[in-house]
């Protein structure tokens, strides 16, 4: 007899810390380890329920009295770039895209350091050394790619100049943008927006229906830009829904905003393990 058993990971909760997105609030995460033969299916299943991957961990915000962080994804088939986004595509058309294995390089780290020092010098990654950077890129138990964007060399025979990088997971229903960074000297070229637009194009070419952007946080200067993309869905109240008017999502902040941890875990739909024989 063949039967399947559900994957039963253990879930944990982090201690509260200051929120990096909304001043005066604290953050807390629900997380589980991502490991073993079923890692890809667990990543696929939980990504559909608002979780994100960081190395060998899947996590989702579970703050005590705040529900502002909303997982966001673009419906590829329905997406049409705005006029300004079309200009961004044309402006960066000179860049060459290469999808490589998740292997960290010195060029990537040098660009990463310049990006952090310019844009996130006070963030949680500010002190990340090259070994921690390599772990972020390389410690992945799922199908991941490093998408590099480079410019042509300035002279014949020279090296291409690395301009932007995105660590991307390939899910069964889309591309999940884990982390991206780019040349801070080209801030006016809207490279962050371009990377997202290019992932939409890449997903369309490969027949994947979604591009997962991470969390959209209403009221956050750092994360609010994601609402500028069309065909955007958010994961709210246990289901994916069209974002509609972004102003309608202010982020509830009261004791009943978030269900107890035990109830959250009980509602998580887990994938089945591979069939076994009895």
Secondary structure, 3 states (H helix, E strand, C coil): CEECCECCCCEEECCCEECCCCCCCEECEEEEECCCCCHHHHHHHHHCCCCEEECCEEEEECCCCCCCEEEEEEEHHHCCCCHHHHHHHHHCCCCEEEEECCCCCHHHHHHHHHHHHHHCCCCCCCCCCHHHHHHHHHCCCCCEEEEEEEECCCCCCCCCEEEEEEEEEECCCEEEEEEEEECHHHHHHCHHHHHHHHHHHHHHHHCCCEEEEEEEECCCCCCHHHHHCCCEEEEECCEEEECCCHHHCCCCCCCCCCCCHHHHHHHCCCCECCCEEC
